[in-house]
Amino acid sequence: MISSPYRSLLILVGLLVVSAACGSRSVLFGEGQVEAGRDGGANFSGGGSTGGAPLSGGQGGLGASGGAFPPSGGSPDVLPIEQPATLMKLSVTPGQLTPAFEPSILSYVVPVAADVDEVTILAIADTAQTLITLTSHPNTDSELGELQRKVRVPDSGLYQLEVVVTKNEGASTTYRILLIRENYQETTYIKGNTPQANDYLGFSLAIDGDTLAIGASGEGAPMSEDSAAEGAVYIFHRKGASFEQEAYLKASNPGAGDGFGWRVALDGDRLLVGAYAEDSSAGYSAANPYNDGAPDAGAAYVFERSGGEWHETAYLKADAPHANDWFGRRVAIRGDWLAIGAYGEDGGGTGDPTDPTENSAVDSGAVYLFHHDNGSWLGPTYLKAPNADPGDQFGFGLALSDEFLAVGALGESSRGTDPSDNSQLQAGAVYIYRLADDSFDNPTFLKPNEIDANDRFGATLSLHGSTLAVGAFGEDSHPRQGQSDASLQNSGAVFIFEHQDETWQETAFLKPSYLDARDWFGVSVSLFEDTLAVGAFGEDGPASELNPTVNSLRNSGAAYLFERRGQSWTETSYVKAKNAGAGDRFGWSVGVSGKTLAVGAFGEGSGSGGLEGDPGDDSASSSGAVYVFEKQR
């Protein structure tokens, strides 16, 4: 479990219970209701996080503790009402308290700019005899009546201060200030060329160095009503301090509903694009892109850049495409290797994959591995889980490194490390293959130390070197109550594994300091060196204030950054779009490379096209957007 000082944040003196009635939501396997069926539809409706109950008082109201004291006079039968100790002023400089200070409000958030190393806390009590104590761990300072202190702000993303005011009779009130360092600054707001409703720009993205690839799987041909959801991919390249569009890519055989751009993977000058609903029934060795005999069998496309121009260089299919296999629903690329997931594939794992009648395990899933040699892609090698069962959806998660291929099966249902025990429905599993092996028959089988039914471990994966990040967006624990607590349904989690001494070891369990039910933390992950980005599209924080304790914009979404320091991981940033809106689903896709973070929000609705358009133009529902942030320190 991650060692972090933030798991103890907002443990309150009292609790004011606030209940919020939220509509129910069915999100199947992490991709909204678009994953719920095979009818080609795409309904991204959903509910939101249920609000927590932060920041409140105890006995006597407004956080005051203690009872009545013996009266100094008057009737012995009537005790005077004890008045709580309060502040008349509280400020943080530089910075601004959110909400604005009121003596009866006990908790505040203050965004701190990346270039600020310390802040000044000023607290003035309602009486000169009131003791004021400031706790800025591990330091504690006290003064009567008025206290002013400088506090150094750590590099980590969230830091809590406590100001306790105590009357000489003993009654006290605690004010809490949460400092959030703004380590990442939004620098670029990206829209499609001519945004239309349901283009879903940002449904997928990949970033490598100065190149950013963005999928718009719902986009049709411009000015055409017969090409809905053909899909497209936009390529942007960094020039100086900003990104400029470099290419606009379509499949060589575009078809309505193909979903080209559903997933993208980028490595240097090579791009892999999935089109899971492409319909050709011809196998890879005799691929005929214009034979639509297998609806939603799927395809993938390789593009390569030369001289600043991108060209399609390969059209990839399974050996024996079947309807609804969804080949291309997941893609990964690294060097001369590429992997394509088809988690709707139905093979039982023991038969010939080219046999069209071998469909004994519905949605067990498969992965197809290709290797580039002498100018062509060899393969595919057909991979199945050794314990393939119906509904496992092997291939839902994919990641490649120079040495390993990781495959997630979020529907795998075994308990613990016994793959034959299917008593933990959709707990999920991960399979690790070593690329240098002569055979791919015996992958390493990964499960975390603690896992429950419906955690969907393995839904998202990211590999960098010998480190693997695994998303489990269905995990239910409370970030401040421990992993055994299951009070926040589908809040989500990320597990870190390290390859050490020829084995994979679980080394960290990550959740942000503030999380709510149905935030779906872990729906996207991206690992680069010692930095991990995680998306939580169901997070409900507002745009007007950087405040994870407030749930006012359902499914606006958020992204979180963690950094590895020594042997542990620390939460360093909480990121929101400046124009966050309900249903934007910011964080559905994330990518990090160097100091650059890209976040997709396929539900964003501005109808203003191109770079730096008008984010307030909400005329194109779910046209989608991508936001680029740069790390400031």
N, C-alpha and C positions, 0 to 999 in steps of 0.2 A: 504494500500500500504506500502511496506517496507520502513522503514526509513533508508536511506543509503547515505553516503557522496559521493558515487561513481557515482550517476546518472548525476553529472555535469561534469564528466571527458571528456576531449577532446572536449570541446566547444571552437571552434577555432576562432582566430582573422580573418582569411580568409579561403576560401575553394578552394582547387584545385580539380576539379572534375575529377575523374578517373572512366571511365566506363569499365566494363569487360563483354565481351560477354560470357554467360554461357549457356550450353545446357539445355533444359527444362527437368524436371523430374516429373514423376507421382508417388507419394508415397501415396498409399491408406491406410488410417487408421493406419499409423505409422509402418508398417512392410515391407516397400519396396514393390516392385511389387509382392512379394510372396503372399501378401494379395489380389491381384487384381482379382483372379479368383479361380475357384474350379476345375481346371483341373489337380491338383496335381503338377504343375510345380513350379519352384522357380527361378524367375529372379530378382536378386537384383540390377539391373542396376539403375542408378540414376544420377541426375545432382548435382550441388553443389551450395554453397552459392554465391551470387553475392557480389563482393567486395565492400567495402565502399569507402569513399574518405577521408582518414584521413590526417591529418598533413600538412597543407599547408598555403600558404602565402596570403597576401592581396594586396592592391594597392601598386604598386612599386615593387612587387615581393618578394618572400622569406619571407613573413610575415611582411615586413616593412610597417609602416603606415605613413600617413602625405604626404603633397604635396611639391611643390617647394617654396623656400624662396626668398626674394628679393636679387638680385645679388649684390655682393660687388664691382663689376667692370665689364668692358667689355660692349658689346652692350646691351642696355636696351631692345632690342627686343628678346634676347635669354636668357632664364633662365637656370641656371646650373641644372643638374640632381641630385636630392637628393640621396645620397648613404645611404643604410640602415645601422643601427647599428648592428654589428655582434660580435660574440665571435671568438677568435683565438684558444681557448682551453676550453674543458669541459670534466670533468671526475667525476666518482663516485668510491670511494674506501671503502671497497672492492667491486668489481663488474666490469662489462664490458658493455659499451654502445652498444646497438644493434639498428640500424646499427652503424658502426664505425663513430666517430665524423667527420663531415664536417661542415664548417660554414653555408652552405646553407641548411642543413638538420635541421628541427626544432623540431622533435619529436623522442624520444628514449625510449627503454624499457631496464630495468636492472633487471634480476633475482637476488633475494637476498636469500642467504642460510638461513635455519631455525635457525641456531645458531648465526646469526648476529643481533645485537640489534640496531646498528647505523652505518651510512655511512658518509663519508666525501665528500662534494661537492666542487669541485674546478672549478671556472669560471674565465677566463682571457679575457678581451675585446681587440678589435683591436687597441684601443687608450687609453691612461692613463686618458683621460678626460671623458670617457664613464661611466655612472652610471650603476652599476649592482645591481639588486634587486632579492633576492631569497625569494620566498614564499613557505613555508612549513606549511600549515594550522595548527594552526591559527597564526603562527609567520611569520614576514617579516623582513629581514635584507638587508642593502644596503651598498655598498662600491664603490669607484671610481677605475676603472682600473682592479682590481683583488679582488675576493671574495673567501674565503674559510671558510666553516662552517660544523660542525657536525650536522647531522639530525637523530633523533631517528625514527626508522622504526616501525610502529605499527604492532600488531599481525595480523591484517586484511590482506586479500590477495593482494589488489591493493591500491597503494598510489601514488598520483601525485604531483610532484614538478614543479614549474614554475621559470624560470630564465629569467628576463626581462632586456634587455640592451637598454639604452636610451642615445642618444646624447644630448649635451647641447642645441641643437636647438629644441629638442622635438621628433625627429624621433626615433622609438623604434622597437625592434624585440623580440618576446617571444619564448623561447625554453622550451619544456615540457619533463619531465622525468617521466616515469611510472615505479615505483618500484613494482615488483611482488614477494611476499614472497613464497619461495618453501617449503610450510609446509608439503607436502607429498613427500616422496622419494620412487621411484620404487625399489622394493626389489626382486621380483620374476617374471619371464617370463615363462608362462606355455603353452605348446603345447600338442597335442594329441600324443599317443604312436607312431603311424605311419601316420603322416599327409598326407591326400589326398585332392585334389581339391574338394571344395564344402562340406567339413565336417561340416563347420559352428560351430566349437568349440567356445564357448562363446556367442552363440545366446541367451542362458539363463544362469543365475548363481544365487546362493544363498549362503550367508555366515552367520554362527552363531558361535560366539566364535572362536574356533580353527579349525573349519571344513568348508571346501569350496566345494560346489557341482557345477559342470559345465556341461551344456548340450551341446552335439554335435549332433544336430538333423539330420544332413545330412550324418553322418558317417555310412558306411556299415560294413559288417563283413570283417575282414582282408583277403586279397587275394581272395575276392569273387566279381564276376561281377553281381551276381543275387540278391544282398542285398542292393542296393543303397538306402540311406536314411532310413535304419532301425532305426538308431539313437543309441546313447549311452550316458552314464553319467559317468563322472570321479569324484571321491571323493579324496580330498586332506586334509591332517591333518597337522597342524603346529607342528613341533618338533624343539624346540629352536627358532632360528631366521628365519627359513625357512619352507616351506611347502614340504611335501613328499606325493606321491601318495599312497592312502590307499585302493582304490577299483576301479574297472572298471565294470560298471553295464550295463546289457542288459535286455530287457523284456523277460519273460518266453515264450512268443509266438512271437518272432520277425518276422516282415514281411517287405518286401521292401516297402518303401514309408510311413511307419507308423509314422515317425517323433518323435520317442521316445526321450525325452529330449527337446522337443520344449519349455516347461516351467518346472522349478523345484522350489520346495519350501522346506525349511529345518527348523526343529525345534528340537534342541538337537540331539537325536539318531533316529529321524524319518524323512524320506525323502519322498516327494510326487513328482511323475514324470508324466507329461502329454504326451500322444501320440495321438494327435488330429486326425490323419488319419488312426488309427487302424479300422478294418472293421467288427468286429464281430457284428451280429445283435441280439444276445441274451441279454436280460435284466439282471440287477444286480442280482436278486434273482435266476436266472438260467443261470448264465454267462457261456458261452462256448467260450473260447478264440480262437477256431479253426473254428468257423463258420463265414465265410467272406461274409455274405449276405447283409451288409449295408456299402458300401464304404464310408470311411471318417466319420463314425459315431463317432469314437474316444473312447479312454479308458484312465484310469489313474492307476498308480501302486504305492503301498506303500512299502517302504523298511525300515527295522529297523536294527540298529547296536547293536550287542551284543558281548562282548569280542573282540572288534576290527574288527569283521566280519559283513558284510552287507548281509541281506537276504530279498528277496521279500516275503511280508507277506499278501498282498491283491491285488486283481485285481478288479478294480471298473468300473462299467458301469452305464449309465442312466437306468431308469426303462424300457423305450421303445426306444432303439436306432434307430435313423433314419439316412439315408444317408445324409452326409454333415452337420451334427449337429456340428461337431468339438468339441465334449466333450473332455476336456483336453487341449484346446487351452490356457486356463488360469488356474492356480492352486494356492491355498493358504492353509497354515496349521498353527495351533496354538494349542498346547496342545492336547486335545482329539477332536478337531474340525478340519475338513477340508472342503474346498469349491472348486468346480470344475466348471469352466465356459464353456458354450457351446453357444457361441454367434452366431452360425449359426443355432440354433434351431428355429423352425418356429411356435411354438404354439401361439395361439391368446390370451392366458392368462385366458380364461374363461372355456375351455374344459378340458377333461381328458387327461393328458399327456401320458397315456398308449394307447390312441386311435391313431392308425397309420394314420388315416385320418384327425386328427386335426393339420392342417398345414396352418392356415389361415393368418398368419403374418410372411412372409418370413424374416429370419434373425432378428427377434425381439429379440432372444436370451433368454437364461435361465441359472440359476445357480443351482447346486445340492449340498446340504449340508449334510454331514455325521458326525455322532458322535460316538466316540469309547466307548464301554461299555462292560465289561465282556469278553474281548478278541476279540471282533468283531466290525466291523463298521456297525452301524445302519443307516438306511435310504435307499435311499436318500430322503431328503425333497426337493421338487421341487419349486423353486422360480421364479416368473415372476414379472416384473415391473407392478404396478397397471395401468399404462397408456401405456401398450405395443403396439408398432406400428411396421409395417414392417421397417426393416433397422435400428432399434435402437441399435442393437448389445449389448444388456444387457448382462453383463458378460465379456465385453472386458477388464475391469479393475477389479481386485480383491485384497482385503487385509483383514486380520484377526488380531484382538488383543484378549486379554483375555475376553473382554466384547462385542466387536462389530464386525460385518461383513460389509465391505464397498464394493459396487458393482458399477462399472462404466458402462455407456452406452454412448459411444462417438458419436453415431449416433442420439441420442435423440434430438428432434428439437423444443421443446417448447420455448416460449419467457418468460423470467422471471420465476416466480414460478407457473405459470398457466400451468399445464401439458397437458391441452386440446388445447392449442394454439401452433400449429406446424408451425409457420411462420419463425423460425430461424433454417434453415437446418443444421444439424450436429453440433449444438452448444454444445451438450453433457450435461450429468447430472450424479449425483451420488446419490445412495440410501443407507441409513444406517439402518442396522438391529441390534437390541439388542439380543444377544444370549440367555439371560435368559428369554426372553418373551415366553409365551405359544403359541403365534401365530406370524407368519411372514407376516401377511397380510398388515400391515400399516407401511412401512419403512419411515424414515425421507427423504425428497426430498431436495437435495442440488443443488443450483446454485450459482455462484459467483455474487458479486454486479454488475460487468460489464462483459458482455459476448456477443459474436457476432457469426454469422453463421460461421461454419467451424472451430471454435476454438478446437473442439473435447476434451472438458473438460471431464475428467474421463477416458481418455485413459490409464493412469497409476496411481496407487495408492500405498501408503505405510502408515500403521498405527503403531503408537507406543504410548501405553497408551491412553491418551485422545487427541492426536494430529494426524491429518490426512493431508498428503501431496497429492495433486491432480495435475497430469500433464495435460497440455493442449498444445500439441506440435503444434497445428495449429494456436495458438494465434499470432497476427500480430503487436503488439505495439513495438515502439522503446524504448530501455532501458533508454535513456536519454531525451526522449520527453514526457513521461507520458503515462498512460494506454489508454487514449482516442486517441492517435496517432496510426494509422494503416498502417505505411509506410513500415514495414518489414514483408512481407508475410511469414507465417510459421516459424517465428523466435522462437516462443514457449514461454511458461511461466509455472510457478508452483504457485498454490494457497495453502495457509495453513489455516486449520480450527481447532478450539479448541472446545472441549465439555465442556461447562461452564453452570452451573445452569440448567442442563437438556436440553440445546439446543446447537446446533452447530453454532459457529460464525466464519465468515471469519476474520482472524487476520493478514494476510500478503499476499502480491502479489510479487513474486520473479522473477527477471530477472538478469543475470550477467551484469556487467558494459559494456561489449563489446559483441555485438550479431549482426548477419546479417540475411537477408532473407534466409529461408530454412536451418537454423541451426538445427531445430527440437529439441530445448531445451525442456526437459520434456518428451522425448521418453522413459526414464527410471527414476525412483525415488527410493531412499532407505533412510528410516528414522531410526535413532538409537539415542534414548535419545534426546540430543540437537544438533545433527549433521544430516544434510541432504545432500545426494549426488544426483546429477542430471546429466544425460547423454544428450549430444547433438551430435548425430552421424554425422550431416551434417556440423559441424564446419570445417573450412578450414585452420586452422593455421599450420605453418611449424613445422618440427621436430628439425631443426637445432637451433632454437631460441624459447624460451618460449614467444611468442608474439601474443596476441589475436587480434592485430590491423592489422595483415597481413593475407591475404587470398591466399596462394600459393599452398595448397594441398587439392584439392576438396574432401570433405567427409572423410578427415582423422579422424575427430571427436575429441571431448574433453569431460572432465567431470569437474563439478564445485562443490565446497563444500560451504555450508552455515552453520553458527552456530547461535543458539539462545542465545542471551545475554540479560537477563532480559525479556522484553516484545517484543523485536525486533529481526530480523534475519539479519546477516551480511555476505556478501560474503567473504570467507576466502582463497579460493584456486582455481586455474585454473590448470588442470592436463592434460598432454599429454603423449603419449607413446614415449619412446626414439627413437624407430624406426618407427615413424609415417609415413604412406604412403597414397597416394591418394586411396580412396575407402576402407580403412580399417574399417571405421565405428566404431571406438573406442568410447565407450559410449553407444552403443546399449543396453547393460545391465550393471547395477551397483549394488553393494552391499556394505554396510558399517556395521561394527560391532566393537565396541570399537574404537581403533585407526587404524584399518585395513580397507583399501578400496580395493575392487576388481572391475575391469572394463573389460568388454568383448569387443572384436573387431572381429566379425565373418568374416569380409572381409580381415583380415590380411593373407598374402600369403606365409609365410615361410614353407619350406618343412622339416625343421629340427625338430625332435621329442623330446618329453620329457621336463624335466625342464632345463631351461637355455640353450636352443638350440641356433642355429645361426640365429639371427633375420634378417640377411642380405640375407638369402637364400630364394628368392622369386619364388620357383619352384612349389608351390602348391596353386594356386589361391583360395582364400576364404576357406582355411583350417581352419583359425581362430586361435585366441590366447586370453589368459586372462593375465592381468597384476595385480600384487599385490603391493600396496603402503602402507607404514607405516607413520603415522603422527609423525613429528619430534618435535613438541612443542604444 
